[in-house]
């Protein structure tokens, strides 16, 4: 699964809402658009990751990283805080965030 557009992130985030509900994209003051539901979906996917799911969940976690940077989540909770501790899903998100921040491609394999 390759995620390349806000529509892709919207499709990922749709998994957390009831049938018939739609999560809108919103425009920030700087004019950029971000998809709502990204943090909630991140938390859901961390739970799945911690339960042993990989592949698609890793891809979906990676897809969220640019939006999470855009809305300032990693200013409030830096990647090092995500990596600390014994939660494997949080650690994975922190590692993805560091890679993104440092300019590496944030990409996971699909199993």
URTA-V142986 format. One record per residue. N is the residue number from 1. RES is the residue in three letters. SS is DSSP state (hx for helix, st for strand, lp for the rest). NEAR is the number of other ideal C-beta (glycine too) atoms within 10 Angstrom. Layout:
{{N;RES;SS;NEAR} {N;RES;SS;NEAR}}
//
This chain:
{{1;UNK;lp;15} {2;UNK;lp;9} {3;UNK;lp;19} {4;UNK;lp;8} {5;UNK;lp;11} {6;UNK;hx;14} {7;UNK;hx;11} {8;UNK;hx;16} {9;UNK;hx;24} {10;UNK;hx;17} {11;UNK;hx;15} {12;UNK;hx;23} {13;UNK;hx;25} {14;UNK;hx;15} {15;UNK;hx;13} {16;UNK;hx;16} {17;UNK;lp;13} {18;UNK;lp;5} {19;UNK;lp;5} {20;UNK;lp;5} {21;UNK;lp;9} {22;UNK;lp;10} {23;UNK;lp;17} {24;UNK;lp;9} {25;UNK;st;15} {26;UNK;st;11} {27;UNK;st;9} {28;UNK;lp;10} {29;UNK;lp;5} {30;UNK;lp;6} {31;UNK;lp;6} {32;UNK;lp;12} {33;UNK;st;12} {34;UNK;st;16} {35;UNK;st;23} {36;UNK;lp;17} {37;UNK;lp;23} {38;UNK;hx;24} {39;UNK;hx;14} {40;UNK;hx;14} {41;UNK;hx;23} {42;UNK;hx;24} {43;UNK;hx;13} {44;UNK;hx;16} {45;UNK;hx;25} {46;UNK;hx;20} {47;UNK;hx;12} {48;UNK;hx;17} {49;UNK;hx;21} {50;UNK;hx;14} {51;UNK;lp;9} {52;UNK;lp;8} {53;UNK;lp;14} {54;UNK;lp;14} {55;UNK;lp;12} {56;UNK;hx;16} {57;UNK;hx;23} {58;UNK;hx;21} {59;UNK;hx;21} {60;UNK;hx;25} {61;UNK;hx;24} {62;UNK;hx;21} {63;UNK;hx;28} {64;UNK;hx;25} {65;UNK;hx;22} {66;UNK;hx;15} {67;UNK;hx;22} {68;UNK;hx;20} {69;UNK;hx;15} {70;UNK;hx;15} {71;UNK;lp;16} {72;UNK;lp;9} {73;UNK;hx;19} {74;UNK;hx;21} {75;UNK;hx;8} {76;UNK;hx;8} {77;UNK;lp;15} {78;UNK;lp;15} {79;UNK;hx;21} {80;UNK;hx;11} {81;UNK;hx;12} {82;UNK;hx;22} {83;UNK;hx;16} {84;UNK;lp;12} {85;UNK;lp;10} {86;UNK;lp;6} {87;UNK;lp;15} {88;UNK;hx;12} {89;UNK;hx;20} {90;UNK;hx;20} {91;UNK;hx;17} {92;UNK;hx;22} {93;UNK;hx;27} {94;UNK;hx;21} {95;UNK;hx;14} {96;UNK;hx;23} {97;UNK;hx;26} {98;UNK;hx;18} {99;UNK;hx;16} {100;UNK;hx;18} {101;UNK;hx;14} {102;UNK;lp;8} {103;UNK;lp;6} {104;UNK;lp;10} {105;UNK;lp;7} {106;UNK;lp;19} {107;UNK;lp;14} {108;UNK;lp;19} {109;UNK;lp;10} {110;UNK;lp;13} {111;UNK;lp;10}}
//
